[in-house]
Every structure is written in C-alpha cells, then in structure tokens.
Amino acid sequence: MRFSIAALLSLSAALAAAQLEVNLAGASNVGLGDGSQFITGGCVADADCDSACCADLSGVGICSGEAAQFQAGKNGCGFDDPNADATIAAAQAQVEEQGFRKMRRGERMA
C-alpha cells in the first residue's frame, strides 16, 4: 500500500488534533499514593498509579503504561508534581462537582 505525502500530512494533523487529556473520572484517586489510579487518570507522583508510572503531560501528571510513557506528548514516568497540594485540592473540588466520592471497604451507601 502506498501513501501520498498529502495523506501522511493529513494523518499527522489529525493525530496532533487528538490531544490527550487527563480523565476527570479518576479525580478521587489523585494524591492518594496507594496505586489506585487507572491509566489516563490524574496523578501527582508514580505512587498514585496502578501502573507505577505518573508521566508528565505538559506539566500535568497522567497515569500511563510504561510502554506508552513517551507517546501522545507525554515526557516519561517519574513526574513529581511541584504543585501537588494545589493539584490535589483541584481534584477534590472536581469530585465535589461531579458528586463522586470513593467508597471505602465495608462502607455502605446511604
């Protein structure tokens, strides 16, 4: 199969437009440090992520698979958020806005 230059440029532009973002559904796991965050969820350090990889995405932590730590604009595992307190506070505000909160083992819904 042959690709034209125009087709390759078009594909490249489409991939650039599909920008990776942190999945806000995981806001309740940000900053817990217990490995409970899923891939694409926000993080402040590797300890947040189930994958043990908090990658830097333009100054924001995003849990990533180790094999994908440099894909889609990510700058590798080992991100340590210098603004962790503010990031955690923003995540907690997002949880409140969403109406979600993480249930603990043995806790029952009201």
Residue pairs with C-beta under 8 A, 6 or more apart in sequence:
19 72
19 73
20 40
20 57
20 62
20 72
20 73
20 74
22 40
22 41
22 42
22 57
22 60
22 61
22 62
23 38
23 40
23 41
23 42
24 42
24 94
24 98
25 41
25 98
25 100
26 37
26 38
26 40
26 41
26 42
26 63
27 41
27 42
27 91
27 92
27 94
27 95
27 98
27 100
28 91
28 95
28 100
28 101
28 102
29 36
29 37
29 38
29 41
29 42
29 48
29 102
30 37
30 41
30 42
30 43
30 44
30 48
30 87
30 88
30 91
31 43
31 44
31 48
31 84
31 87
31 88
31 91
32 48
33 45
33 47
33 48
34 47
34 48
35 47
35 48
35 49
35 50
35 52
36 48
36 50
36 102
37 43
37 48
37 49
37 50
37 63
38 50
38 63
39 49
39 50
39 51
39 63
39 64
39 65
40 62
40 63
40 64
41 48
41 49
41 62
41 63
42 48
42 60
42 61
42 62
42 63
42 87
42 91
43 49
43 54
43 61
43 62
43 63
43 79
43 81
44 54
44 61
44 79
44 80
44 81
44 84
44 87
44 88
45 54
45 61
45 79
45 80
45 81
45 84
46 52
46 53
46 54
46 77
46 78
46 79
47 54
48 54
48 61
48 63
49 63
49 64
50 63
51 63
51 64
51 65
51 66
52 66
52 77
53 63
53 64
53 65
53 66
53 69
53 77
53 78
54 61
54 62
54 63
54 64
54 77
54 78
54 79
54 80
55 61
55 62
55 63
55 64
55 69
55 74
55 75
55 76
55 77
55 79
56 74
56 75
56 76
56 78
56 79
57 72
57 73
57 74
57 75
58 73
61 79
61 81
61 87
62 74
64 71
64 74
64 77
66 77
68 74
69 76
69 77
70 76
81 87
95 101
103 109
